[in-house]
């Protein structure tokens, strides 16, 4: 069987999520993730008063989370392709305490929808690419 890298995510998704709805296998772009951050996170993570020393303003969000060390644990905020080692996802999914994290689940005042969490999960698992065209 000949397989290209482009076909690999589809193969992995169909292999790992047997019986899962097809929507869970869709690609997720950083543009979608950035829109979630803008809607749910940026009010507390603004450049002039960034909670947790993290700015999630759309112009800088990707460069501030991908392969950037967490200030709370010895992990990246987003480890491309590695959901378990992505502290930001753990904070959003309320599993951060399992790895020695602290504080509350984020966002603090309104939890993400299952769809938003799925979009972020998929984006990280697919390599956390900067698909907005912004330079690193």
MODELLER restraints for C-alpha pairs under 7 A, 6 or more apart:
rsr = mdl.restraints
at = mdl.atoms
rsr.add(forms.Gaussian(group=physical.xy_distance, feature=features.Distance(at['CA:9:A'], at['CA:126:A']), mean=6.98, stdev=0.5))
rsr.add(forms.Gaussian(group=physical.xy_distance, feature=features.Distance(at['CA:10:A'], at['CA:25:A']), mean=6.97, stdev=0.5))
rsr.add(forms.Gaussian(group=physical.xy_distance, feature=features.Distance(at['CA:13:A'], at['CA:25:A']), mean=5.61, stdev=0.5))
rsr.add(forms.Gaussian(group=physical.xy_distance, feature=features.Distance(at['CA:27:A'], at['CA:122:A']), mean=6.92, stdev=0.5))
rsr.add(forms.Gaussian(group=physical.xy_distance, feature=features.Distance(at['CA:28:A'], at['CA:119:A']), mean=5.77, stdev=0.5))
rsr.add(forms.Gaussian(group=physical.xy_distance, feature=features.Distance(at['CA:28:A'], at['CA:122:A']), mean=5.87, stdev=0.5))
rsr.add(forms.Gaussian(group=physical.xy_distance, feature=features.Distance(at['CA:28:A'], at['CA:123:A']), mean=4.89, stdev=0.5))
rsr.add(forms.Gaussian(group=physical.xy_distance, feature=features.Distance(at['CA:29:A'], at['CA:123:A']), mean=6.19, stdev=0.5))
rsr.add(forms.Gaussian(group=physical.xy_distance, feature=features.Distance(at['CA:29:A'], at['CA:131:A']), mean=5.80, stdev=0.5))
rsr.add(forms.Gaussian(group=physical.xy_distance, feature=features.Distance(at['CA:30:A'], at['CA:123:A']), mean=6.89, stdev=0.5))
rsr.add(forms.Gaussian(group=physical.xy_distance, feature=features.Distance(at['CA:30:A'], at['CA:129:A']), mean=6.69, stdev=0.5))
rsr.add(forms.Gaussian(group=physical.xy_distance, feature=features.Distance(at['CA:30:A'], at['CA:130:A']), mean=5.78, stdev=0.5))
rsr.add(forms.Gaussian(group=physical.xy_distance, feature=features.Distance(at['CA:30:A'], at['CA:131:A']), mean=5.28, stdev=0.5))
rsr.add(forms.Gaussian(group=physical.xy_distance, feature=features.Distance(at['CA:30:A'], at['CA:132:A']), mean=6.21, stdev=0.5))
rsr.add(forms.Gaussian(group=physical.xy_distance, feature=features.Distance(at['CA:31:A'], at['CA:131:A']), mean=6.37, stdev=0.5))
rsr.add(forms.Gaussian(group=physical.xy_distance, feature=features.Distance(at['CA:31:A'], at['CA:132:A']), mean=5.45, stdev=0.5))
rsr.add(forms.Gaussian(group=physical.xy_distance, feature=features.Distance(at['CA:33:A'], at['CA:119:A']), mean=6.80, stdev=0.5))
rsr.add(forms.Gaussian(group=physical.xy_distance, feature=features.Distance(at['CA:33:A'], at['CA:120:A']), mean=5.93, stdev=0.5))
rsr.add(forms.Gaussian(group=physical.xy_distance, feature=features.Distance(at['CA:34:A'], at['CA:58:A']), mean=5.87, stdev=0.5))
rsr.add(forms.Gaussian(group=physical.xy_distance, feature=features.Distance(at['CA:36:A'], at['CA:116:A']), mean=6.81, stdev=0.5))
rsr.add(forms.Gaussian(group=physical.xy_distance, feature=features.Distance(at['CA:37:A'], at['CA:56:A']), mean=6.39, stdev=0.5))
rsr.add(forms.Gaussian(group=physical.xy_distance, feature=features.Distance(at['CA:38:A'], at['CA:57:A']), mean=6.67, stdev=0.5))
rsr.add(forms.Gaussian(group=physical.xy_distance, feature=features.Distance(at['CA:38:A'], at['CA:58:A']), mean=6.55, stdev=0.5))
rsr.add(forms.Gaussian(group=physical.xy_distance, feature=features.Distance(at['CA:40:A'], at['CA:107:A']), mean=6.76, stdev=0.5))
rsr.add(forms.Gaussian(group=physical.xy_distance, feature=features.Distance(at['CA:41:A'], at['CA:56:A']), mean=6.87, stdev=0.5))
rsr.add(forms.Gaussian(group=physical.xy_distance, feature=features.Distance(at['CA:41:A'], at['CA:107:A']), mean=6.27, stdev=0.5))
rsr.add(forms.Gaussian(group=physical.xy_distance, feature=features.Distance(at['CA:42:A'], at['CA:56:A']), mean=5.39, stdev=0.5))
rsr.add(forms.Gaussian(group=physical.xy_distance, feature=features.Distance(at['CA:42:A'], at['CA:57:A']), mean=5.68, stdev=0.5))
rsr.add(forms.Gaussian(group=physical.xy_distance, feature=features.Distance(at['CA:44:A'], at['CA:50:A']), mean=6.31, stdev=0.5))
rsr.add(forms.Gaussian(group=physical.xy_distance, feature=features.Distance(at['CA:44:A'], at['CA:51:A']), mean=5.90, stdev=0.5))
rsr.add(forms.Gaussian(group=physical.xy_distance, feature=features.Distance(at['CA:45:A'], at['CA:51:A']), mean=5.39, stdev=0.5))
rsr.add(forms.Gaussian(group=physical.xy_distance, feature=features.Distance(at['CA:45:A'], at['CA:54:A']), mean=5.82, stdev=0.5))
rsr.add(forms.Gaussian(group=physical.xy_distance, feature=features.Distance(at['CA:45:A'], at['CA:55:A']), mean=4.66, stdev=0.5))
rsr.add(forms.Gaussian(group=physical.xy_distance, feature=features.Distance(at['CA:45:A'], at['CA:56:A']), mean=5.38, stdev=0.5))
rsr.add(forms.Gaussian(group=physical.xy_distance, feature=features.Distance(at['CA:46:A'], at['CA:55:A']), mean=5.25, stdev=0.5))
rsr.add(forms.Gaussian(group=physical.xy_distance, feature=features.Distance(at['CA:46:A'], at['CA:56:A']), mean=6.40, stdev=0.5))
rsr.add(forms.Gaussian(group=physical.xy_distance, feature=features.Distance(at['CA:46:A'], at['CA:57:A']), mean=5.91, stdev=0.5))
rsr.add(forms.Gaussian(group=physical.xy_distance, feature=features.Distance(at['CA:47:A'], at['CA:55:A']), mean=5.39, stdev=0.5))
rsr.add(forms.Gaussian(group=physical.xy_distance, feature=features.Distance(at['CA:47:A'], at['CA:57:A']), mean=6.92, stdev=0.5))
rsr.add(forms.Gaussian(group=physical.xy_distance, feature=features.Distance(at['CA:55:A'], at['CA:61:A']), mean=6.43, stdev=0.5))
rsr.add(forms.Gaussian(group=physical.xy_distance, feature=features.Distance(at['CA:55:A'], at['CA:64:A']), mean=6.70, stdev=0.5))
rsr.add(forms.Gaussian(group=physical.xy_distance, feature=features.Distance(at['CA:62:A'], at['CA:130:A']), mean=6.61, stdev=0.5))
rsr.add(forms.Gaussian(group=physical.xy_distance, feature=features.Distance(at['CA:63:A'], at['CA:136:A']), mean=5.45, stdev=0.5))
rsr.add(forms.Gaussian(group=physical.xy_distance, feature=features.Distance(at['CA:65:A'], at['CA:77:A']), mean=5.33, stdev=0.5))
rsr.add(forms.Gaussian(group=physical.xy_distance, feature=features.Distance(at['CA:65:A'], at['CA:78:A']), mean=5.64, stdev=0.5))
rsr.add(forms.Gaussian(group=physical.xy_distance, feature=features.Distance(at['CA:66:A'], at['CA:77:A']), mean=6.48, stdev=0.5))
rsr.add(forms.Gaussian(group=physical.xy_distance, feature=features.Distance(at['CA:66:A'], at['CA:78:A']), mean=4.75, stdev=0.5))
rsr.add(forms.Gaussian(group=physical.xy_distance, feature=features.Distance(at['CA:66:A'], at['CA:79:A']), mean=6.42, stdev=0.5))
rsr.add(forms.Gaussian(group=physical.xy_distance, feature=features.Distance(at['CA:67:A'], at['CA:76:A']), mean=5.34, stdev=0.5))
rsr.add(forms.Gaussian(group=physical.xy_distance, feature=features.Distance(at['CA:67:A'], at['CA:77:A']), mean=6.65, stdev=0.5))
rsr.add(forms.Gaussian(group=physical.xy_distance, feature=features.Distance(at['CA:67:A'], at['CA:78:A']), mean=5.74, stdev=0.5))
rsr.add(forms.Gaussian(group=physical.xy_distance, feature=features.Distance(at['CA:67:A'], at['CA:79:A']), mean=5.63, stdev=0.5))
rsr.add(forms.Gaussian(group=physical.xy_distance, feature=features.Distance(at['CA:68:A'], at['CA:76:A']), mean=5.17, stdev=0.5))
rsr.add(forms.Gaussian(group=physical.xy_distance, feature=features.Distance(at['CA:68:A'], at['CA:77:A']), mean=5.73, stdev=0.5))
rsr.add(forms.Gaussian(group=physical.xy_distance, feature=features.Distance(at['CA:69:A'], at['CA:75:A']), mean=5.78, stdev=0.5))
rsr.add(forms.Gaussian(group=physical.xy_distance, feature=features.Distance(at['CA:69:A'], at['CA:76:A']), mean=4.27, stdev=0.5))
rsr.add(forms.Gaussian(group=physical.xy_distance, feature=features.Distance(at['CA:69:A'], at['CA:77:A']), mean=5.87, stdev=0.5))
rsr.add(forms.Gaussian(group=physical.xy_distance, feature=features.Distance(at['CA:70:A'], at['CA:76:A']), mean=5.45, stdev=0.5))
rsr.add(forms.Gaussian(group=physical.xy_distance, feature=features.Distance(at['CA:70:A'], at['CA:77:A']), mean=5.27, stdev=0.5))
rsr.add(forms.Gaussian(group=physical.xy_distance, feature=features.Distance(at['CA:70:A'], at['CA:87:A']), mean=6.93, stdev=0.5))
rsr.add(forms.Gaussian(group=physical.xy_distance, feature=features.Distance(at['CA:72:A'], at['CA:101:A']), mean=5.89, stdev=0.5))
rsr.add(forms.Gaussian(group=physical.xy_distance, feature=features.Distance(at['CA:72:A'], at['CA:102:A']), mean=6.93, stdev=0.5))
rsr.add(forms.Gaussian(group=physical.xy_distance, feature=features.Distance(at['CA:73:A'], at['CA:100:A']), mean=6.53, stdev=0.5))
rsr.add(forms.Gaussian(group=physical.xy_distance, feature=features.Distance(at['CA:73:A'], at['CA:101:A']), mean=5.93, stdev=0.5))
rsr.add(forms.Gaussian(group=physical.xy_distance, feature=features.Distance(at['CA:75:A'], at['CA:85:A']), mean=6.12, stdev=0.5))
rsr.add(forms.Gaussian(group=physical.xy_distance, feature=features.Distance(at['CA:75:A'], at['CA:86:A']), mean=6.71, stdev=0.5))
rsr.add(forms.Gaussian(group=physical.xy_distance, feature=features.Distance(at['CA:75:A'], at['CA:87:A']), mean=6.23, stdev=0.5))
rsr.add(forms.Gaussian(group=physical.xy_distance, feature=features.Distance(at['CA:76:A'], at['CA:85:A']), mean=6.80, stdev=0.5))
rsr.add(forms.Gaussian(group=physical.xy_distance, feature=features.Distance(at['CA:76:A'], at['CA:86:A']), mean=5.72, stdev=0.5))
rsr.add(forms.Gaussian(group=physical.xy_distance, feature=features.Distance(at['CA:76:A'], at['CA:87:A']), mean=6.19, stdev=0.5))
rsr.add(forms.Gaussian(group=physical.xy_distance, feature=features.Distance(at['CA:77:A'], at['CA:86:A']), mean=5.16, stdev=0.5))
rsr.add(forms.Gaussian(group=physical.xy_distance, feature=features.Distance(at['CA:77:A'], at['CA:87:A']), mean=4.64, stdev=0.5))
rsr.add(forms.Gaussian(group=physical.xy_distance, feature=features.Distance(at['CA:77:A'], at['CA:88:A']), mean=4.76, stdev=0.5))
rsr.add(forms.Gaussian(group=physical.xy_distance, feature=features.Distance(at['CA:78:A'], at['CA:86:A']), mean=4.38, stdev=0.5))
rsr.add(forms.Gaussian(group=physical.xy_distance, feature=features.Distance(at['CA:78:A'], at['CA:87:A']), mean=6.44, stdev=0.5))
rsr.add(forms.Gaussian(group=physical.xy_distance, feature=features.Distance(at['CA:78:A'], at['CA:88:A']), mean=6.16, stdev=0.5))
rsr.add(forms.Gaussian(group=physical.xy_distance, feature=features.Distance(at['CA:78:A'], at['CA:124:A']), mean=6.98, stdev=0.5))
rsr.add(forms.Gaussian(group=physical.xy_distance, feature=features.Distance(at['CA:79:A'], at['CA:85:A']), mean=5.98, stdev=0.5))
rsr.add(forms.Gaussian(group=physical.xy_distance, feature=features.Distance(at['CA:79:A'], at['CA:86:A']), mean=5.01, stdev=0.5))
rsr.add(forms.Gaussian(group=physical.xy_distance, feature=features.Distance(at['CA:80:A'], at['CA:124:A']), mean=5.42, stdev=0.5))
rsr.add(forms.Gaussian(group=physical.xy_distance, feature=features.Distance(at['CA:80:A'], at['CA:125:A']), mean=6.62, stdev=0.5))
rsr.add(forms.Gaussian(group=physical.xy_distance, feature=features.Distance(at['CA:80:A'], at['CA:127:A']), mean=4.32, stdev=0.5))
rsr.add(forms.Gaussian(group=physical.xy_distance, feature=features.Distance(at['CA:80:A'], at['CA:128:A']), mean=4.97, stdev=0.5))
rsr.add(forms.Gaussian(group=physical.xy_distance, feature=features.Distance(at['CA:81:A'], at['CA:124:A']), mean=5.43, stdev=0.5))
rsr.add(forms.Gaussian(group=physical.xy_distance, feature=features.Distance(at['CA:81:A'], at['CA:125:A']), mean=4.14, stdev=0.5))
rsr.add(forms.Gaussian(group=physical.xy_distance, feature=features.Distance(at['CA:81:A'], at['CA:126:A']), mean=5.65, stdev=0.5))
rsr.add(forms.Gaussian(group=physical.xy_distance, feature=features.Distance(at['CA:81:A'], at['CA:127:A']), mean=4.46, stdev=0.5))
rsr.add(forms.Gaussian(group=physical.xy_distance, feature=features.Distance(at['CA:81:A'], at['CA:128:A']), mean=6.91, stdev=0.5))
rsr.add(forms.Gaussian(group=physical.xy_distance, feature=features.Distance(at['CA:82:A'], at['CA:124:A']), mean=6.84, stdev=0.5))
rsr.add(forms.Gaussian(group=physical.xy_distance, feature=features.Distance(at['CA:82:A'], at['CA:125:A']), mean=6.04, stdev=0.5))
rsr.add(forms.Gaussian(group=physical.xy_distance, feature=features.Distance(at['CA:83:A'], at['CA:121:A']), mean=6.94, stdev=0.5))
rsr.add(forms.Gaussian(group=physical.xy_distance, feature=features.Distance(at['CA:83:A'], at['CA:124:A']), mean=6.30, stdev=0.5))
rsr.add(forms.Gaussian(group=physical.xy_distance, feature=features.Distance(at['CA:83:A'], at['CA:125:A']), mean=6.16, stdev=0.5))
rsr.add(forms.Gaussian(group=physical.xy_distance, feature=features.Distance(at['CA:87:A'], at['CA:96:A']), mean=6.68, stdev=0.5))
rsr.add(forms.Gaussian(group=physical.xy_distance, feature=features.Distance(at['CA:90:A'], at['CA:96:A']), mean=4.67, stdev=0.5))
rsr.add(forms.Gaussian(group=physical.xy_distance, feature=features.Distance(at['CA:91:A'], at['CA:105:A']), mean=5.19, stdev=0.5))
rsr.add(forms.Gaussian(group=physical.xy_distance, feature=features.Distance(at['CA:91:A'], at['CA:106:A']), mean=5.61, stdev=0.5))
rsr.add(forms.Gaussian(group=physical.xy_distance, feature=features.Distance(at['CA:92:A'], at['CA:105:A']), mean=5.84, stdev=0.5))
rsr.add(forms.Gaussian(group=physical.xy_distance, feature=features.Distance(at['CA:92:A'], at['CA:106:A']), mean=4.93, stdev=0.5))
rsr.add(forms.Gaussian(group=physical.xy_distance, feature=features.Distance(at['CA:92:A'], at['CA:107:A']), mean=6.74, stdev=0.5))
rsr.add(forms.Gaussian(group=physical.xy_distance, feature=features.Distance(at['CA:94:A'], at['CA:105:A']), mean=4.99, stdev=0.5))
